[in-house]
Amino acid sequence: MNLKKYHGVVVPMVTPVDADCNIDREAVKKIMNDFARYDVSPLLMGTNGEGNSVSADQGVVLIEAAREAAAPGQTIYAGLAGNCVSEQFATARRYEAAGADVVAATLPSYYLLTPAQMYEYYKNLADFLRVPLMLYNIDITTHMSIPLDVVEKLSHHLNIVGMKDSENNIPRMEEALRLFADREDFAYFCGCTVNSTAALRLGADGIVPSAGNFTPKKCEELYCAGIAHDFEAAENKQKEVMDMSQAYLSGFTLGESIAALKVIMKAKGMCEDYMLPPLTRLSDDKAEEVILKIRNYEL
């Protein structure tokens, strides 16, 4: 099978910090080493990485730490989020210098943007960047969906290499993969874990499962089964990953689920469970509930 340049399992990595909100470089190294064992790459400062809460200075340290720990073949995807475009551009330049291989940008989301404004934002960013740009569609946080005709138009920009699509919309995914599955110059990553097997069946290039933070092996097995067209095995592995995911998803808000994810990472010995404001740690009672839910699984 001929794989595109950008493919595989990309995990939206948690951002490890200490009690003073400094990036925990040793924890970054531990997580990166664990990812490398299973040929998994990180998306830094995505939704599960508290991307909107990470300052530019913290982001630089995080990327530098990940770059220093990266194994051959690991791609460093750096999330870019915010509402002040000039600050985003300045931050992106710093992220390039720190060692990001690809910038994955969400839409500025304070204002509801027209399709023309979405196109202009991404085109200008792609023109500006010295590293490739990946579109990051996540309607649950931006409250906007990048229309596929806009994506298709942007996909022909020489510096736009793909899209991470976290929208739980099967018809949209089917149409996107009809457009992009056979495009050697544009990769499609499914960011909605429950649709992973369906996406791989249709020709997706990669998956972006948050559970990969603590179970990268199972997520890589899901991906490998999918690209081998063993879809029964992929479905079984997806169900296992989704069952495990309920420990940090069920009954929580999005922000609480990230805190719960860090509780699991702490139990695995990967990082502490400190959070960046405005998010907060789980109460001891809730953290214990998370541990009880996950204890029967192999982390």
Buried (B, 14 or more C-beta within 10 A) or exposed (E): EEEBEBBBBBBBBBBBBBEEBEBBBEBBBBBBEBBBEBBBBBBBBBBBBBBBBBEBEBBBBBBBBBBEBBEEEBBBBBBBBBEEEEEBBEBBBBBBEBBBBBBBBBBBBEEEBEEEBBBEBBBEBBEBBEBBBBBBBBBEBBEBBBBBEBBBBBBEBEBBBBBBBBBBBEEBBEEBBEBBBEBEBBBBBBBBBBBBBBBBBBBBBBBBBBBBBBBBBBBBBBBBBBBEEEBEBBBBBBEBBBEBBEBBBEEBEEBBBBBBBBBBBBBBEBBBBBBBEEBEBBEEEBBEBBBEBBEEBEB
